[in-house]
Amino acid sequence: QVQLVESGGGLVQPGGSLRLSCAASLSGFSLYAMAWYRQAPGSQRELVARITNGGKTNYTDSVKGRFTISRDNAKNTVYLQMNSLKPEDTALYYCNAQFLFRGYWGQGTQVTVSS
């Protein structure tokens, strides 16, 4: 059974940093494009960052220069380093794995940015 397990969320002050991890029990992990999405209360889920199986990355404009997505294929894990966090980054962050027509989601980890 495929599982994506996110961790690393929490409460942080504005300007602080967090590192999210997503551990995937996924055969052929290196073939998958991995992504982080987020959903704030009352808002739609949005793509935050994505990394292809070849390592190419893209980010939503609001996090460019502050967030970095990376992957470790040997550990079947994808990371999201979040720096200079802002209150508007507060959301439930989800990990996503996509390969052709197969897509999987984690349960999410809460990030709250507040003083």
C-alpha atoms as one frame of an Amber mdcrd trajectory, in Angstrom:
protein
   0.000   0.000   0.000   1.378   3.389  -0.990   1.892   5.819   1.854   3.175
   9.366   1.878   3.916  10.563   5.399   4.607  14.240   5.977   6.396  15.603
   9.018   8.118  18.743  10.212   5.194  21.111  10.522   4.530  23.244  13.556
   4.190  26.719  14.968   6.859  29.237  14.013   7.230  32.985  14.335   7.280
  35.223  11.265  10.730  35.191   9.729  11.433  31.701  11.029  12.187  28.481
   9.202  10.810  24.982   8.976  11.817  21.918   7.034   9.071  19.587   5.896
   9.769  15.983   4.992   7.676  13.485   3.066   8.651   9.846   3.339   7.170
   7.701   0.586   6.613   3.975   0.661   6.536   3.936  -3.083   8.102   1.493
  -5.478   9.957   3.346  -8.202  10.099   6.566  -6.210  12.772   8.028  -8.470
  10.353   7.924 -11.416   7.819  10.127  -9.699   7.508  13.873  -9.858   7.064
  15.062  -6.283   5.322  18.184  -5.126   4.178  20.124  -2.112   0.723  21.677
  -2.050  -0.941  23.726   0.643  -4.449  24.589   1.623  -5.429  27.393   3.948
  -8.885  27.521   5.578 -11.459  28.730   3.081  -9.034  28.496   0.180  -8.365
  26.045  -2.600  -5.403  23.730  -2.514  -2.497  25.297  -4.377   0.785  24.030
  -5.735   3.729  25.349  -3.735   6.710  23.593  -5.299   7.411  20.689  -7.596
  10.472  18.646  -8.480  10.611  16.337 -11.485  12.242  12.932 -11.575  15.156
  14.676 -13.255  15.503  17.255 -10.509  13.983  20.281 -12.224  12.087  22.509
  -9.848   9.372  25.113 -10.053   7.690  27.266  -7.426   4.642  29.371  -7.031
   5.582  33.044  -7.202   4.798  33.796  -3.564   7.480  31.412  -2.268  10.256
  31.943  -4.810  13.511  32.778  -3.088  12.216  31.578   0.284  11.345  27.896
  -0.210  13.484  25.111  -1.643  12.256  21.685  -2.681  14.673  18.778  -2.874
  14.593  15.014  -3.007  16.697  12.104  -1.828  15.894   9.098  -3.986  17.989
   6.801  -1.798  15.698   7.622   1.119  12.451   7.888  -0.868  12.009  11.313
   0.669  11.193  14.786  -0.562  11.854  17.933   1.459  10.611  21.480   1.571
  12.925  23.965   3.240  10.913  27.029   4.161  12.714  30.215   5.191  11.515
  33.733   5.957   8.096  32.402   6.759   5.131  34.764   6.677   1.696  34.528
   8.307   0.205  33.971   4.847   2.191  30.731   4.602  -0.059  29.275   7.282
  -1.767  26.222   5.823  -1.995  22.463   5.786   0.861  21.249   3.600   0.421
  18.115   1.520   2.912  15.924  -0.269   2.011  14.626  -3.734   3.575  11.978
  -5.945   2.746  11.790  -9.636   3.838   9.384 -12.362   1.866   9.139 -15.597
  -1.693   8.556 -14.429  -0.788   7.495 -10.893  -1.108  10.100  -8.184  -0.881
   9.832  -4.415  -1.400  12.216  -1.528  -0.250  12.362   2.044  -2.425  13.331
   4.992  -0.814  16.730   5.448   1.188  18.547   8.091   0.093  21.828   9.618
   2.275  24.908   9.358   1.266  27.914  11.435   3.190  31.173  11.222   2.236
  33.487  14.048   3.760  35.684  16.706
